[in-house]
Amino acid sequence: MNLIPWIVLVILLIEHMIFLPKLFKRAEQVSWHGAIPGLNYWTWLKVIGRPWYWIFLLIVPGINLLMLVIMQVEMGLVFKQRSSFDQWKIGALPWVFLPLLAQGEAPYVGARDWANKKKSVGREWGESILWALIVASIVRTFFFEAFTIPTASMEGSMLVGDYLYVSKTSYGPKVPQTPVSVPLIHNVFPGSMVPSYTEWFALPYRRLIGWRDVERYDAVVFNFPHGDTIVVDPNLAGHDYYGILRRESISAAQGDLQAYVTNPTKYESMAREQLTKRYGIVGRPLDKSENYVKRCVGLPGEVLEVVAGDVMINGEILVPPAGMQFEYEITFNSQLDARRAIKSLELTNVDLGNARMDGDQVVVVMALTEAERVQLESGTLSQSLLRMEPSGRRGSLEMFPNVQSTEFDQWDPDHVGPILIPKKGLTVTLDERNIALYRRAIDVYEEHDFQMEGKQVFIDGEAVDSFTFGQDYYWMMGDNRHRSADSRMWGFVPETHVVGRASFIWFSKQNKAQHGESKIRWNRMFRSVK
């Protein structure tokens, strides 16, 4: 944490307690109020003629800094400092000009009376935009936020081009950890990779009280757990940096997976150097990492396993969500039959995969829900239908926990676990398997220093053989099971990363590039997210 901005802010707050009493006295207010933190701002609002409820804006991170600037400028106005230069200097450098104002002899003239004076067009628009941004920022931070579905990982339930409202009150809104940022922009300016925030003022994680806890099958929006580091490229920033680094490292080892596993430090250093030269690599604070949306299938303390595509919790198979999809390889007698099937099922380019000719027949890969599969299989258009087998992804280090072992090498998107999902207060033994599963959670999400010397684990410098978790974790999966990068690839989602619950779709639009045609989906608008 950079302490300099905090020191500067504390100096300003101390100056307020020293110099506000003098200004209050000249404004015929109770002077000693100026020396009492909190009460001084209440009285300050009286002096500048502003509503008492502005005091609540002073406790909203980010907004409070802007409100201080506004109040400082207006303090100058009521003491006859009304030129543009006067307003800029006291707004930008209150450490200097607020004491000078208190020590000076400028009379208190009260708030400017606009009753018989017309504001300029620029001032009218400026004030309207400013207050609109303040209100919108508060709503976006603490109540709900708009979110767009950019990928097909939730197809079947949420479609590419759906615009969602995400309820932040459901699980409790998070207090901004990087409050100094451009309003209404998440992490970069549109069309660029320039950050829209500064980490000068960094706050610890805090969450306000919510209406309820995360429940199974909630569509949850969360900060991507592997998004703490990014490749500085718009096409790569939203993807798993550690997965990219791993692939580039294996490539640096000439594709020799065993060579990489034997000496990962060497090849990761080579890959990191190449990525840095080509794109750049930077870190991101938690609340500015990419937003993902997935369905919660595993809750804290549960044992999760995926067997032949079925999710099992504590040994029992879960009833799948209605929109769940798998990839199928479907054989048609002709291209005409394939086109008819695509039209009858109302599939778009997002649902389609590779197509190839097999003699006179055509074979097409499609992502289908169970209802679509039954419809196609019971009809006359398809000749055969075979669910895709993802076993080719085994042993590639692609699957969580992304390490090599006899057990983990057998995991693929349809076969994972069993995995005990951490919960607050759960103690696990730090054997070889659990170290692989929980090391990142302990080191990064729980913020402990995790080190190993031989087979001995040291946490915060102390030799240990077990660990007790300090927060809850969740297991998130996309409904489009064969086309989703989710917890099966990168692991647990900590409660600190949970943003909110996808509540309803307020707008939905197809685009030509991804769907084959551009149109508004009127039938999806104002529907709740299931």
C-alpha positions, 0 to 999 in steps of 0.5 A: 500500500502506498502510504503517501496519499493517505498521509496527505489526506490525514494532513488535510483532515487535521488542517480542517480541525485547525482552520475550520473553527476560524471560518465557522466563527466568521460565518456566525456558526459555533466555532468549536464544531470545526475541531470535532471530526464529523460534526465539523462537516455537518456544520460545514454544510450549513455554512455553504448552504448545502443539504444535511444529507450530503454528510452520507456521501462523505462516507462513500469511498471515492465519492467522499474525495470528490465531495471534499473537493466540492465542499472546499470550492464552495467554502471559497465561494461563500467567502467571496472567492468566486473567480475561476482561478480562486475555485481551481486553487482551493479545489486542487490545493486546499492544504495551502489555500484553505489555511490562507482563507482562514487566516485572511479577512474575506467576509462571509457572504453566504451561498451564491443566490441564483434566484435572479441570475441565470446559470451559464449553459456550461455550468448547468450541464456540468452540475447535472453531469456531475450529480448524475455521475455521483448518483450512478456511481453509488447505485452501481457500487452498492445496488446493481450494475449492468453486465454483458454476456461476452462469451458462450460459456453460459449458452443455453441459459444466458446468451452472448449479447444478453445484457444483465442487471446484477444485484449487489444487495443479494450477497452484500455489496463490496466496498470499493478497494480502489475507490479513485477511478473513472466513474462507470468504467470497470478497469480500462478506458474503452478501446484501450488498455489504459487503466481507468483507476489508480491504486493511490488509495487502496482499501482492504476488503469489506462487504456490507450485509446482504439479503442471503448467501450464495445458493446452488445454481445461482448465476453468480458474477465474480472477479476472476480469481486468476485475474490478479495478473494480465497480459496487456492485450485486449484479446488476452486480458480477460483470459487466465494469465497462468494458463497462458503462461503455462502454454507459452512455457510448454511451447518454450520447452519445444512442446515437451511437457515432461521437460517443462514439469521437470524445470518449470522455473526455467521455462516460465522465466523464458515465457514471461520474458517473451510475453513481457516483450510482446505485450507486457504483463501487469497486476490488477487489484481484486475489484478491478479484475475481469468480471465472470458469470458462472453457475454455482454448483458447489458450496463451501464444505461440500465434496464435489465430483464430476463423473461422465459429465454429471456433477455429484455433491457428497456422492449424489448426482445433481439434477442439471440446470435446464439450459445445460449444454454438451457438444455432440458430433452429428452426422447428416445425410446432406448439407441440406438436412444439416441446415434444416436441423440448424433452422428447426433448433434455432441454432446460431454460429455460437452453437456450431463447431467444426463441420466436415464431409464424410463421403456423401454425408456431413458431420457437424459439431453442435452444442445442444441442450438435452431438449434439443438433443432429444428433438434432433435424435427423435427426428429424421434429419440426423443419422447419428448423434455422439456426445463429444469425449474430452479425454484428449485434454487429460494430462495436459496440465489444463485441468485444476490443480494444473499439476502433474500426478497420477490422479490429476492426469486423469481429470478432464472436463467430464471427470473431476475430483473428488474435491473438498470445497473449502469453507470458513473454519475447515481444517485440512491436512497439508499432504501432497494432494491437498497442497496441490489443491489448496496452495493458491487459496492459502497463499493468494486468497487467504494472504499467507506466506506459503513456502516449502522446504523439501516436504515441509510446509511453512506458513508465515514462517512457521512449520505446519502440517495443517491449515484452517481456512478463514473464508468460504469458497465456491465451485463455479461452472458454465452451463455450456459444459464443453465450452466453458473455462471455469472452476474445472480449469482454475479452481475455487472462487473465494467469497472475497471475489463474489460481486453479485447475483445475475437477476434479470435480462433487460436487453438482448441482441444478436450480432452478425459476427457471432450469430450469423445475423443481427437482431434484437431478441425481444422475447428475452427482454425483462426476463429473470435469470434462471 
